[in-house]
Amino acid sequence: MKTITVTSVPGFDKWREASRECLAHGIPPEHVIWQNAHSVQDDLFGHEEQTQATSNFQIKYTIPKSALALFKYALCHSDTNRFALCYRVLWRIIYENKNLIQLKTDEDIMQLYALAKAVKRDAYKMSAFLRFRELNNEGNEHFVAWYEPEHYSLEIKLDFFQTRFKNMR
């Protein structure tokens, strides 16, 4: 068993590097344990090999762009099994069916779309319902807003806020 710890949030880039490494070594999804920063503390008796996701493997695989976009959204979900699900789907796309992402009745694909949909909904709520309030701090104008997302959707909407409110502090 190989244990991979992704400590960044949401973790797409680190997951992608670790997935490339696992694919290069031919490690099937059932032999990989994916962990995030929170699950490392829960594993008191883990004796498996632990690896930080930092390797640079350059093996080319043909992955549909729609699958990569779906992975990017699904990995922003707060579900602790998101890394394992995405790697399992990636493995199946490469080794079983390159058109797997189009099979809407597949259980893994349905779950992946559900994760992505929840993240998109959370990101939409952030941009639609977030309201800024003006505060003066020692004569300087600042704008403050508070929103607690259910998922790691800030990454998705960061460009929106940077371009829309670029003149605000």
Secondary structure, 3 states (H helix, E strand, C coil): CEEEEECCCCCHHHHHHHHHHHHHCCCCHHHEEEEEHHHHHHCCCCCCEEEECCCCCCCCCCCCHHHHHHHHHHCCCCCCCHHHHHHHHHHHHHHCCCCHHHCCCCHHHHHHHHHHHHHHHHHHHHHHHCCCEEEEECCEEEEECCCCCCCCCHHHHHHHHHHHCCCCC
